[in-house]
Amino acid sequence: MKFFRNQIENKKDKSKKEDLAGASASASENYHSLLECLHHTGELKSQSLVINQLKFMLIYLETMADPEKIQKLILPALHKCMSLADLDECISSAGSVKTQSTREAADLLLEGYCLITVDTCSEFWLLQVRADIHRPPLEPENEKVVRGSHIGFVEDMAVNLRMIRQRMANKKLVFRYLTKGKETNTKIVLAYVKGIADEQVAETIYRKTEKIGADMIFSPGFMQEFMEEHPYSPFPQFLQTERPDRVMANLMEGKVAILAEGSPTTIVMPVTFFSFFQSPDDYNSRFLPGAFYRILRLISFVIALVLPSVYIAVIAFHFEVVPSDLVIPLKTSVSGIPFPPLLEAFIMVFTIELIREAGIRLPTPIGQTIGIVGGLIIGDAVVRAGLISNMMIIVIALTTVSSFSIPSVEMSASLRLLTFPLMILSSVFGFLGIMFGLMFIMIHLCKLHTFQSPYLEPVAPFTKTQYKDTFLRFPIRKQHKDKASEAGGNKANK
């Protein structure tokens, strides 16, 4: 025990020494102090210069700094410096930092700063010369739309925040910065519109984000498990998106968005069940097509959830509900199949998931070929071999297509997971098992809350002013009239 206690005390002493270490009057000593602070990394470079009898040393990380910026910004400024007293004026810029702390200087080097140290002076000057690696803001592959904006977030958070700010030139739009991840030091930003978002909810989200104590934070999606109030729920409690227009729309509805450096994914909270069925296409087209496709997605959710289990229950228990014209074709299809309907469905579902996963991991041209050819060959082969019935192929294919029609990848994945327990219940209890399973799902949805917001709102509890953008997408002018009348009523009540 004494050994471990000594080790902990030694680490504390070392950290205190590093925190208290200040700049030396010798440039070479400063370089060695920074090298020690960065654990002798090989990317730390230095360049010694003598200008107007002043001995300068430039220190930077070659993986983070841009040599062209050093040549264009720093060297001309140093050549103008005639004495040490002129140094502040010569290298002053919007991104310049002056410090005497070695640890602070090391942290800034990791962010792409170039450090300037001078002999006979115990201070550091740092200038931002980070090498920018930009990816063009292309449309996200998994959130394509027919009409509307075709631009998506990138890995540079500054670019992402600029895209949001360009679409919302609003003084009430607030960005709150955090640094999370003990080892990665990832920059996190919380965005919300003051006055529209609930201040208490925004503060709760900020505190939850602040309490995350993980060593590494790679993306906002990585933070979900630390912030979820119901981690064992099969339903997603955060909306993930890479579209600036979708983030802007949710911010204007009073929600909070979280962005992270190095990830194009943004998570939006709090959300409701119906948020996952909304698409920018709904609002970029006329209300009739928008309403039709909204209800089509909700119907596809029901189809993907219950169709396999209903088919299994019909084959195993309730053959009498089949119309008389379909009895003979259905009987011919299932006769001679060596597996029970449940095992038959499991085999096909696992096969579809394997083909889907292989298509995602392979390059795009090959992935599309694998999906089409693999599906045709396997489907035809298993039917010819008498292992799977024709009707089961049709049921699973329709279920898969229905699950892919949902705009949210997270909700689509949750839906596919929920089909398995329903299929098991239907194979044991028939329609009664399906009803019990659906009742359990509905009870769970009614009890679910995300940051004090009911998950099934505005259905449970029923909110009259919001139902016109739930199952159907009513005309926007009608929604605005209702919101205006509601605001007037609230003012009158006050």
Secondary structure per residue as TSV (DSSP state, phi and psi in degrees):
chain	resnum	aa	ss	phi	psi
A	1	M	-	360.0	-37.7
A	2	K	H	-63.8	-37.0
A	3	F	H	-61.5	-48.0
A	4	F	H	-66.0	-37.5
A	5	R	H	-63.5	-40.9
A	6	N	H	-64.0	-40.1
A	7	Q	H	-62.5	-42.8
A	8	I	H	-64.0	-42.8
A	9	E	H	-65.6	-37.5
A	10	N	H	-63.5	-40.6
A	11	K	H	-64.2	-41.2
A	12	K	H	-62.7	-41.9
A	13	D	H	-63.6	-41.1
A	14	K	H	-64.0	-44.0
A	15	S	H	-63.9	-37.0
A	16	K	H	-65.1	-41.1
A	17	K	H	-63.3	-40.8
A	18	E	H	-65.8	-38.4
A	19	D	H	-67.9	-37.6
A	20	L	H	-86.4	-9.0
A	21	A	-	-65.7	131.3
A	22	G	B	-115.4	175.2
A	23	A	-	-69.4	144.5
A	24	S	-	-98.7	165.2
A	25	A	S	-79.6	-3.8
A	26	S	-	-108.5	127.3
A	27	A	H	-64.8	-38.8
A	28	S	H	-67.4	-37.8
A	29	E	H	-65.6	-38.1
A	30	N	H	-62.7	-40.1
A	31	Y	H	-63.0	-44.0
A	32	H	H	-67.8	-33.9
A	33	S	H	-65.1	-41.7
A	34	L	H	-67.7	-37.7
A	35	L	H	-63.5	-38.9
A	36	E	H	-68.1	-40.2
A	37	C	H	-66.4	-31.1
A	38	L	T	-97.3	17.1
A	39	H	T	57.6	40.4
A	40	H	T	57.2	41.6
A	41	T	-	-66.6	143.9
A	42	G	T	-77.8	-9.3
A	43	E	T	-87.8	-6.9
A	44	L	E	-77.5	117.4
A	45	K	E	-116.6	154.1
A	46	S	E	-136.1	152.6
A	47	Q	E	-140.3	119.6
A	48	S	E	-92.7	138.2
A	49	L	E	-137.0	145.8
A	50	V	E	-122.7	111.0
A	51	I	E	-129.8	122.3
A	52	N	T	52.1	45.2
A	53	Q	T	65.0	14.6
A	54	L	E	-105.9	130.8
A	55	K	E	-94.7	106.5
A	56	F	E	-99.8	156.0
A	57	M	E	-138.2	123.6
A	58	L	E	-95.5	128.7
A	59	I	E	-125.9	130.0
A	60	Y	E	-157.4	163.8
A	61	L	E	-95.5	119.5
A	62	E	T	-66.1	-20.0
A	63	T	T	-79.4	-18.5
A	64	M	T	-111.5	-29.7
A	65	A	B	-90.1	151.4
A	66	D	-	-101.4	114.6
A	67	P	H	-59.9	-32.9
A	68	E	H	-65.4	-39.2
A	69	K	H	-66.6	-35.7
A	70	I	I	-63.4	-42.1
A	71	Q	I	-67.7	-37.6
A	72	K	I	-87.8	-30.9
A	73	L	I	-100.9	-43.6
A	74	I	I	-90.2	-50.2
A	75	L	H	-61.5	-45.4
A	76	P	H	-60.4	-35.2
A	77	A	H	-67.5	-37.9
A	78	L	H	-68.8	-33.3
A	79	H	H	-68.5	-22.5
A	80	K	T	-81.0	-13.3
A	81	C	-	-80.7	115.4
A	82	M	-	-92.6	-23.7
A	83	S	S	-151.7	170.0
A	84	L	G	-63.9	-29.1
A	85	A	G	-68.9	-24.8
A	86	D	G	-86.2	-4.7
A	87	L	H	-63.4	-43.5
A	88	D	H	-57.9	-43.0
A	89	E	H	-73.0	-34.2
A	90	C	H	-73.2	-38.1
A	91	I	H	-106.2	10.3
A	92	S	-	-71.0	134.0
A	93	S	-	-156.0	177.0
A	94	A	T	-64.4	-29.2
A	95	G	T	-102.7	14.8
A	96	S	-	-85.4	146.4
A	97	V	E	-134.2	140.3
A	98	K	E	-121.7	129.4
A	99	T	E	-151.4	163.1
A	100	Q	-	-116.8	1.7
A	101	S	B	-94.5	125.6
A	102	T	H	-66.4	-39.1
A	103	R	H	-66.3	-42.3
A	104	E	H	-64.2	-38.7
A	105	A	H	-63.8	-39.7
A	106	A	H	-64.7	-39.8
A	107	D	H	-63.1	-39.0
A	108	L	H	-71.5	-32.5
A	109	L	H	-60.8	-36.7
A	110	L	H	-68.8	-17.6
A	111	E	T	-96.0	4.4
A	112	G	T	98.7	21.1
A	113	Y	E	-88.2	155.1
A	114	C	E	-109.1	128.7
A	115	L	E	-95.9	136.6
A	116	I	E	-116.2	122.2
A	117	T	E	-126.4	146.8
A	118	V	E	-126.6	139.4
A	119	D	T	-60.9	145.0
A	120	T	T	73.0	9.0
A	121	C	-	-133.8	127.9
A	122	S	-	-100.2	50.1
A	123	E	-	-138.5	155.4
A	124	F	E	-112.3	140.0
A	125	W	E	-115.7	132.7
A	126	L	E	-128.3	136.7
A	127	L	E	-124.1	143.0
A	128	Q	E	-76.3	114.5
A	129	V	-	-133.5	36.5
A	130	R	B	-64.3	138.0
A	131	A	-	-77.9	119.8
A	132	D	-	-90.5	127.9
A	133	I	-	-115.2	105.5
A	134	H	-	-108.9	141.1
A	135	R	-	-111.8	136.0
A	136	P	-	-60.7	138.8
A	137	P	-	-73.8	81.2
A	138	L	-	-84.5	166.2
A	139	E	-	-69.0	133.9
A	140	P	-	-60.1	138.3
A	141	E	T	-66.0	-32.7
A	142	N	T	-97.5	8.3
A	143	E	S	-138.3	47.2
A	144	K	-	-74.7	148.0
A	145	V	-	-130.5	159.8
A	146	V	S	-81.5	-44.2
A	147	R	S	-124.2	158.6
A	148	G	S	106.5	-165.9
A	149	S	-	-67.6	138.0
A	150	H	-	-116.4	45.4
A	151	I	-	-128.4	145.2
A	152	G	-	-134.0	166.8
A	153	F	-	-67.3	158.5
A	154	V	-	-122.8	-173.8
A	155	E	S	-80.1	-12.6
A	156	D	-	-89.5	115.0
A	157	M	H	-66.5	-33.5
A	158	A	H	-61.9	-39.6
A	159	V	H	-65.9	-41.0
A	160	N	H	-64.3	-43.6
A	161	L	H	-65.2	-34.6
A	162	R	H	-66.0	-38.8
A	163	M	H	-65.0	-37.9
A	164	I	H	-68.2	-44.6
A	165	R	H	-65.6	-34.9
A	166	Q	H	-65.1	-33.5
A	167	R	H	-83.6	-18.8
A	168	M	-	-131.7	84.7
A	169	A	-	-81.7	65.4
A	170	N	-	-118.8	127.5
A	171	K	T	-67.4	-18.9
A	172	K	T	-86.7	-6.6
A	173	L	E	-72.0	122.3
A	174	V	E	-115.9	134.2
A	175	F	E	-115.3	123.1
A	176	R	E	-114.5	125.9
A	177	Y	E	-97.8	143.3
A	178	L	E	-141.0	158.3
A	179	T	E	-124.0	116.7
A	180	K	E	-124.8	159.4
A	181	G	-	95.3	106.6
A	182	K	T	-62.0	-31.0
A	183	E	T	-103.8	-32.5
A	184	T	T	-89.0	-25.5
A	185	N	-	51.4	53.5
A	186	T	E	-80.9	135.4
A	187	K	E	-80.7	129.2
A	188	I	E	-119.8	141.2
A	189	V	E	-127.8	129.6
A	190	L	E	-101.1	127.1
A	191	A	E	-118.8	134.6
A	192	Y	E	-160.5	164.3
A	193	V	E	-102.3	115.6
A	194	K	B	-68.0	132.4
A	195	G	T	99.2	-25.7
A	196	I	T	-102.1	-46.8
A	197	A	B	-73.7	148.9
A	198	D	-	-70.5	118.9
A	199	E	H	-61.2	-36.9
A	200	Q	H	-67.3	-41.2
A	201	V	H	-66.2	-43.5
A	202	A	H	-61.8	-39.9
A	203	E	H	-69.0	-36.9
A	204	T	H	-62.8	-44.1
A	205	I	H	-63.7	-41.1
A	206	Y	H	-62.4	-43.9
A	207	R	H	-66.1	-39.3
A	208	K	H	-64.7	-40.2
A	209	T	H	-65.0	-38.9
A	210	E	H	-66.7	-29.2
A	211	K	T	-82.4	-7.6
A	212	I	-	-64.1	122.7
A	213	G	-	-113.7	27.9
A	214	A	-	-73.1	154.0
A	215	D	S	-72.7	-30.3
A	216	M	-	-136.5	139.2
A	217	I	-	-129.7	112.1
A	218	F	-	-97.0	-31.3
A	219	S	S	-159.0	164.6
A	220	P	H	-59.8	-33.0
A	221	G	H	-61.2	-30.4
A	222	F	H	-66.9	-24.4
A	223	M	H	-84.7	-11.6
A	224	Q	H	-58.6	-44.3
A	225	E	H	-66.9	-22.3
A	226	F	H	-80.9	-19.7
A	227	M	H	-112.0	-12.9
A	228	E	-	-66.2	134.9
A	229	E	S	-81.9	-23.0
A	230	H	-	-131.0	77.2
A	231	P	T	-66.1	-21.5
A	232	Y	T	-94.8	5.1
A	233	S	-	-75.3	138.3
A	234	P	S	-74.2	-12.3
A	235	F	S	-92.7	139.2
A	236	P	-	-68.5	141.2
A	237	Q	-	-111.1	1.0
A	238	F	S	-133.0	140.8
A	239	L	E	-93.3	121.0
A	240	Q	E	-99.8	133.1
A	241	T	E	-150.4	156.5
A	242	E	-	-119.9	15.1
A	243	R	-	-106.1	123.6
A	244	P	H	-62.9	-36.3
A	245	D	H	-67.3	-34.1
A	246	R	H	-70.4	-38.8
A	247	V	H	-63.7	-44.0
A	248	M	H	-61.4	-43.2
A	249	A	H	-62.1	-40.3
A	250	N	H	-71.2	-35.1
A	251	L	H	-63.4	-37.7
A	252	M	H	-73.2	-13.3
A	253	E	T	-92.7	5.4
A	254	G	T	92.2	19.0
A	255	K	-	-98.6	169.9
A	256	V	E	-114.6	136.0
A	257	A	E	-113.9	144.1
A	258	I	E	-121.8	125.8
A	259	L	E	-118.3	153.9
A	260	A	E	-135.9	146.3
A	261	E	T	-64.5	134.0
A	262	G	T	89.9	3.9
A	263	S	-	-137.2	134.5
A	264	P	-	-82.4	-6.1
A	265	T	-	-85.2	134.1
A	266	T	E	-118.3	136.6
A	267	I	E	-106.5	140.3
A	268	V	E	-118.2	138.0
A	269	M	E	-153.0	158.0
A	270	P	S	-76.3	151.9
A	271	V	-	-125.1	164.0
A	272	T	-	-113.5	172.0
A	273	F	G	-58.6	-38.0
A	274	F	G	-79.0	-13.2
A	275	S	G	-63.7	-27.8
A	276	F	G	-79.0	-7.0
A	277	F	G	-107.3	2.7
A	278	Q	-	-92.1	142.8
A	279	S	-	-134.5	148.7
A	280	P	H	-56.0	-27.3
A	281	D	H	-61.4	-28.4
A	282	D	H	-61.6	-32.8
A	283	Y	H	-101.7	-10.4
A	284	N	H	-93.4	-0.4
A	285	S	S	-123.5	175.9
A	286	R	-	-66.3	158.8
A	287	F	H	-68.1	-28.0
A	288	L	H	-66.0	-51.9
A	289	P	H	-62.1	-38.1
A	290	G	H	-62.3	-42.2
A	291	A	H	-67.5	-38.6
A	292	F	H	-62.5	-47.0
A	293	Y	H	-71.7	-28.9
A	294	R	H	-64.5	-47.9
A	295	I	H	-69.2	-29.7
A	296	L	H	-64.7	-38.5
A	297	R	H	-67.4	-40.7
A	298	L	H	-66.1	-38.3
A	299	I	H	-65.5	-39.9
A	300	S	H	-64.2	-32.5
A	301	F	H	-61.6	-45.3
A	302	V	H	-65.3	-42.4
A	303	I	H	-61.3	-49.2
A	304	A	H	-65.1	-28.5
A	305	L	H	-78.1	-42.6
A	306	V	H	-111.5	-15.8
A	307	L	H	-59.6	-48.9
A	308	P	H	-61.1	-41.4
A	309	S	H	-68.5	-36.2
A	310	V	H	-64.6	-42.2
A	311	Y	H	-63.2	-42.6
A	312	I	H	-63.7	-42.3
A	313	A	H	-65.1	-38.1
A	314	V	H	-65.9	-45.2
A	315	I	H	-68.5	-39.4
A	316	A	H	-86.9	-32.3
A	317	F	T	-127.9	-40.1
A	318	H	-	-119.7	55.9
A	319	F	G	-65.9	-21.1
A	320	E	G	-70.9	-15.4
A	321	V	G	-81.4	-9.3
A	322	V	S	-73.2	131.7
A	323	P	-	-57.3	148.7
A	324	S	H	-60.6	-31.2
A	325	D	H	-70.9	-20.2
A	326	L	H	-100.6	-3.8
A	327	V	H	-64.3	-48.7
A	328	I	H	-66.1	-48.0
A	329	P	H	-59.4	-38.9
A	330	L	H	-69.2	-41.1
A	331	K	H	-64.5	-40.5
A	332	T	H	-64.2	-36.9
A	333	S	H	-68.0	-40.4
A	334	V	H	-90.2	-15.1
A	335	S	T	-70.1	138.5
A	336	G	T	86.1	-2.4
A	337	I	-	-80.9	124.9
A	338	P	S	-75.6	-12.7
A	339	F	S	-105.9	149.6
A	340	P	-	-68.2	159.9
A	341	P	H	-56.4	-36.9
A	342	L	H	-63.5	-49.0
A	343	L	H	-64.8	-35.6
A	344	E	H	-59.8	-46.8
A	345	A	H	-66.1	-40.6
A	346	F	H	-62.1	-41.7
A	347	I	H	-61.7	-44.7
A	348	M	H	-70.2	-40.3
A	349	V	H	-63.9	-44.2
A	350	F	H	-64.7	-36.1
A	351	T	H	-65.3	-44.5
A	352	I	H	-62.0	-42.3
A	353	E	H	-65.6	-37.0
A	354	L	H	-64.3	-44.7
A	355	I	H	-63.6	-41.4
A	356	R	H	-62.9	-45.6
A	357	E	H	-65.4	-39.8
A	358	A	H	-65.2	-38.4
A	359	G	H	-64.9	-33.1
A	360	I	H	-71.8	-41.9
A	361	R	H	-75.6	-27.5
A	362	L	S	-81.6	159.9
A	363	P	-	-55.5	153.2
A	364	T	H	-54.0	-49.9
A	365	P	H	-62.4	-41.0
A	366	I	H	-71.4	-38.1
A	367	G	H	-61.3	-42.3
A	368	Q	H	-63.7	-39.3
A	369	T	H	-65.1	-43.3
A	370	I	H	-61.7	-42.2
A	371	G	H	-63.0	-45.0
A	372	I	H	-74.3	-54.3
A	373	V	H	-65.6	-44.1
A	374	G	H	-60.9	-43.3
A	375	G	H	-64.0	-43.9
A	376	L	H	-66.1	-46.9
A	377	I	H	-66.3	-47.6
A	378	I	H	-66.2	-43.7
A	379	G	H	-60.4	-45.9
A	380	D	H	-67.2	-38.7
A	381	A	H	-68.4	-43.4
A	382	V	H	-69.2	-31.1
A	383	V	H	-71.3	-43.8
A	384	R	H	-64.3	-34.2
A	385	A	T	-76.7	-9.6
A	386	G	T	76.7	22.8
A	387	L	S	-89.9	-34.3
A	388	I	S	-129.7	141.5
A	389	S	-	-79.4	157.7
A	390	N	H	-61.3	-40.2
A	391	M	H	-65.0	-36.8
A	392	M	H	-66.3	-38.0
A	393	I	H	-59.9	-44.8
A	394	I	H	-64.1	-44.1
A	395	V	H	-62.8	-48.1
A	396	I	H	-68.4	-37.1
A	397	A	H	-64.7	-44.1
A	398	L	H	-65.6	-37.8
A	399	T	H	-63.5	-43.5
A	400	T	H	-65.5	-45.2
A	401	V	H	-62.1	-40.5
A	402	S	H	-63.7	-39.8
A	403	S	H	-68.0	-29.8
A	404	F	H	-81.0	-9.7
A	405	S	T	-80.3	-7.7
A	406	I	S	-80.2	129.4
A	407	P	S	-63.0	-27.6
A	408	S	-	-92.7	126.0
A	409	V	H	-66.1	-37.2
A	410	E	H	-66.1	-43.7
A	411	M	H	-67.3	-36.1
A	412	S	H	-63.5	-41.6
A	413	A	H	-66.4	-41.4
A	414	S	H	-63.0	-38.1
A	415	L	H	-62.7	-42.9
A	416	R	H	-66.9	-31.9
A	417	L	H	-69.5	-36.2
A	418	L	H	-71.3	-20.4
A	419	T	H	-66.5	-28.5
A	420	F	H	-66.4	-52.1
A	421	P	H	-63.1	-33.4
A	422	L	H	-67.1	-36.9
A	423	M	H	-65.9	-38.8
A	424	I	H	-65.5	-43.8
A	425	L	H	-62.9	-40.5
A	426	S	H	-68.5	-32.3
A	427	S	H	-73.7	-20.0
A	428	V	H	-98.9	-43.4
A	429	F	H	-116.8	-3.5
A	430	G	T	73.0	-143.3
A	431	F	H	-61.4	-31.6
A	432	L	H	-61.9	-41.1
A	433	G	H	-64.7	-38.5
A	434	I	H	-63.9	-43.9
A	435	M	H	-63.7	-41.7
A	436	F	H	-64.2	-40.7
A	437	G	H	-63.3	-44.0
A	438	L	H	-67.4	-36.6
A	439	M	H	-63.7	-41.5
A	440	F	H	-63.4	-40.8
A	441	I	H	-64.3	-42.7
A	442	M	H	-66.1	-41.2
A	443	I	H	-62.0	-42.2
A	444	H	H	-63.4	-42.0
A	445	L	H	-65.4	-38.2
A	446	C	H	-67.6	-31.4
A	447	K	H	-83.5	-17.8
A	448	L	-	-73.8	134.5
A	449	H	E	-131.8	145.6
A	450	T	E	-125.2	108.6
A	451	F	T	52.9	54.1
A	452	Q	T	70.2	7.4
A	453	S	E	-106.5	124.2
A	454	P	E	-61.2	136.5
A	455	Y	T	-69.5	-30.8
A	456	L	T	-97.0	11.9
A	457	E	T	-62.3	138.0
A	458	P	T	-97.0	17.4
A	459	V	T	-81.9	-46.8
A	460	A	T	-137.5	102.3
A	461	P	T	-75.7	152.9
A	462	F	T	-73.8	127.0
A	463	T	-	-121.7	112.1
A	464	K	G	-62.4	-38.1
A	465	T	G	-77.2	-9.6
A	466	Q	G	-111.8	-7.5
A	467	Y	T	-71.1	-15.8
A	468	K	T	-77.3	0.0
A	469	D	B	-130.2	38.1
A	470	T	T	-116.5	-83.2
A	471	F	T	-74.5	-38.2
A	472	L	S	-124.3	158.9
A	473	R	B	-105.4	101.4
A	474	F	-	-74.6	165.5
A	475	P	-	-55.1	141.2
A	476	I	H	-63.7	-37.6
A	477	R	H	-63.0	-32.8
A	478	K	H	-69.4	-39.0
A	479	Q	H	-65.7	-39.6
A	480	H	H	-65.8	-38.2
A	481	K	H	-62.9	-41.7
A	482	D	H	-65.6	-40.2
A	483	K	H	-66.5	-38.5
A	484	A	H	-66.8	-41.6
A	485	S	H	-66.1	-36.1
A	486	E	H	-65.5	-42.3
A	487	A	H	-63.1	-40.0
A	488	G	H	-63.9	-39.7
A	489	G	H	-65.3	-39.4
A	490	N	H	-63.9	-40.9
A	491	K	H	-64.5	-39.6
A	492	A	H	-65.0	-38.7
A	493	N	H	-65.3	-36.4
A	494	K	-	-68.5	360.0
